[in-house]
């Protein structure tokens, strides 16, 4: 069976200190701690600025051998360039160190702003430029410009698939043509719970599923009740087993996903303001019996391989 990855979006939040993170834990050890309490983390610093290879290599070294990162792509491409003239920015992003995550590299998340409308031609051009394995990513990285001179990472340590997920925030994307494009390029539509603020759809358009849970009632703030987490767990199990929930909310109900016996699932909690994300992620991991090799609860180290 494909794996289920459940975790948090980012890990460095001041309100978490002394709550999720135990008192006295130094900031430089927060990733080590968080990566033993959940089995995946979405890197979001990469959204705001290009990181450096040594930082990605450090994150690789601080996390367990079976850990997986997703990486949020730069807003420079999605929000500022708005997908126009993006060849060099794409090359710079992949040269910035993403490949230093090696086998721990999961999907790349592309989040679009609420003002970005669906343009089929522009969007297909974007999808067509994305690398779909690490060797393609390394070849693209070698076309970088001076923004990463002197600190570029250009090596694919091992050829492996590179997957992409798209998070939409404008109603114009509720278009069957958009779903067809995603399926053509094996790109996931992010199933994004945004407290009703932006479109919510559950079309399965790739060989994996990507969820972002931003809050049930208040965006980035409210937690999820046990009943809500039970519902999310049931939906994740359905998608994981290659099925759809009984009541899917779809853009294109006539476009059936390719039949699969299982799908890899990535689920990240982004309701971080009131320190709910790590605890909600942990609750869901335990509900799905995925906590066997993790710390027993947030705040306690695992029996093996975790710094005290």
Residue pairs with C-beta under 8 A, 6 or more apart in sequence:
1 240
1 262
2 208
2 240
2 262
2 263
2 264
2 265
3 68
3 264
3 265
4 236
4 240
4 264
4 265
4 267
4 288
4 290
5 39
5 40
5 68
5 106
5 264
5 265
5 266
5 267
6 38
6 39
6 40
6 236
6 267
6 268
6 281
6 284
6 285
6 288
6 290
7 38
7 39
7 40
7 41
7 42
7 267
7 268
7 269
7 281
8 34
8 38
8 41
8 42
8 268
8 269
8 270
8 272
8 277
8 278
8 281
9 41
9 42
9 44
9 72
9 212
9 268
9 269
9 270
9 272
9 277
10 41
10 42
10 43
10 44
10 45
10 272
11 30
11 31
11 34
11 35
11 41
12 27
12 30
13 272
13 275
15 272
15 273
15 274
15 275
16 30
16 272
16 275
16 278
17 23
17 25
17 27
19 275
20 34
20 37
20 275
20 278
20 279
20 298
20 299
21 30
21 33
21 34
22 33
22 299
25 33
29 307
31 41
31 59
31 62
31 63
32 62
32 63
32 306
32 307
33 301
33 306
33 307
34 41
34 278
35 41
35 62
35 63
35 64
35 67
36 64
36 294
36 295
36 301
36 302
36 305
36 306
37 278
37 282
37 294
37 295
37 298
38 278
38 281
38 282
38 285
38 294
39 66
39 67
39 68
39 285
39 290
39 294
40 67
40 68
40 69
40 70
40 106
40 266
40 268
41 67
41 69
41 70
41 268
42 69
42 70
42 71
42 72
42 109
42 212
42 268
42 270
43 51
43 59
43 69
43 70
43 71
43 72
44 72
45 51
46 71
46 72
46 73
46 74
46 93
46 96
46 98
47 72
47 73
47 74
47 75
47 111
48 74
48 75
49 74
50 74
50 92
50 93
50 96
50 147
50 148
51 96
51 97
52 96
52 97
52 151
53 96
53 97
53 100
53 151
53 152
53 153
54 97
54 151
55 97
56 96
56 97
56 98
56 99
56 100
56 101
56 153
57 97
57 100
59 69
59 101
60 100
60 101
60 102
60 104
63 69
63 104
64 293
64 305
66 293
67 104
68 104
68 105
68 106
68 266
69 101
69 104
69 105
69 106
70 106
70 107
70 108
70 109
70 165
70 210
70 266
70 268
71 98
71 101
71 105
71 106
71 107
71 108
71 109
72 108
72 109
72 111
73 93
73 108
73 109
73 110
73 111
74 89
74 93
75 111
76 89
77 83
77 86
77 89
77 90
77 93
77 110
78 110
78 111
78 112
78 113
78 116
79 112
79 113
79 116
81 89
82 116
83 122
83 123
83 125
83 126
84 122
86 126
86 129
87 129
87 143
88 143
88 144
88 145
90 129
90 130
90 140
91 140
91 141
91 142
91 143
91 144
91 145
92 144
92 145
92 147
92 148
94 131
94 137
94 138
94 140
94 141
95 141
95 142
95 144
95 148
95 152
95 153
95 154
96 148
96 152
96 153
97 153
98 105
98 108
98 137
98 153
99 105
99 134
99 137
99 138
99 141
99 153
99 154
99 155
99 156
99 157
100 153
102 157
102 158
103 157
103 158
103 160
105 134
105 160
105 162
106 163
106 266
107 163
107 164
107 165
107 188
107 208
107 210
107 266
108 130
108 162
108 163
108 164
108 165
109 165
109 167
109 190
109 210
109 212
110 164
110 165
110 166
110 167
111 167
111 169
111 190
112 166
112 167
112 168
112 169
112 170
113 169
114 169
114 170
114 198
115 170
116 169
116 170
117 170
117 172
118 168
118 170
118 172
118 173
118 175
118 178
120 175
120 177
120 178
120 181
123 178
123 181
124 181
127 164
127 181
127 182
127 184
127 185
127 187
128 185
130 164
130 185
130 187
131 137
131 139
131 140
131 162
132 161
132 162
132 163
132 164
132 185
132 186
133 156
133 159
133 160
133 161
133 162
134 156
134 157
134 158
134 159
134 160
134 162
135 156
135 159
136 162
137 156
137 162
138 154
138 155
138 156
141 152
141 153
141 154
142 154
144 152
163 186
163 187
163 188
163 206
163 207
163 208
164 185
164 187
164 188
165 187
165 188
165 189
165 190
165 206
165 208
165 210
165 266
166 182
166 187
166 188
166 189
166 190
167 190
167 192
167 212
168 178
168 189
168 190
168 192
168 198
168 199
169 194
169 198
169 199
170 198
170 199
171 199
173 199
173 251
174 199
174 201
174 251
175 251
176 251
176 252
176 254
176 255
178 251
179 189
179 203
179 205
179 251
179 252
179 255
180 252
180 255
181 187
182 188
182 189
182 203
182 205
182 206
183 205
183 206
183 255
183 257
183 258
186 205
186 206
186 207
187 205
187 206
188 205
188 206
188 208
188 209
188 210
189 201
189 203
189 204
189 205
189 210
189 251
190 210
190 211
190 212
191 200
191 201
191 202
191 209
191 210
191 211
191 212
192 198
192 200
192 211
192 212
192 214
193 200
193 211
193 212
193 213
193 214
193 215
193 216
194 200
194 214
194 215
194 219
195 214
195 215
195 216
195 217
195 218
195 219
195 222
197 219
200 249
201 249
201 250
201 251
202 235
202 244
202 245
202 248
202 249
202 250
203 248
203 250
203 251
203 252
203 255
203 257
204 239
204 244
204 257
204 263
205 257
207 258
207 260
207 263
207 264
208 263
208 264
208 265
208 266
209 236
209 239
209 240
209 263
209 264
209 265
209 266
210 265
210 266
210 267
211 232
211 236
211 265
211 266
211 267
211 268
212 267
212 268
212 270
213 224
213 232
213 267
213 268
213 269
213 270
213 271
213 280
214 220
214 270
214 271
215 221
215 222
215 223
215 270
215 271
215 276
216 222
216 223
216 224
216 225
216 228
216 271
220 270
220 271
220 272
220 273
221 271
221 273
221 274
221 276
222 271
222 274
222 276
223 271
223 274
223 276
223 279
223 280
224 232
224 271
224 276
224 280
224 283
226 283
229 280
229 283
229 284
229 287
230 287
232 267
232 284
233 284
233 287
233 288
234 245
235 245
236 265
236 267
236 284
236 288
237 288
238 244
238 245
239 245
239 263
239 265
240 262
240 263
240 264
240 265
241 261
241 262
242 259
242 260
242 261
242 262
242 263
244 257
267 281
267 284
268 281
269 276
269 277
269 278
269 280
269 281
270 277
271 277
271 280
278 298
279 298
282 291
282 297
282 298
285 291
285 294
293 302
294 302
295 301
295 302
295 306
296 302
301 307
301 308
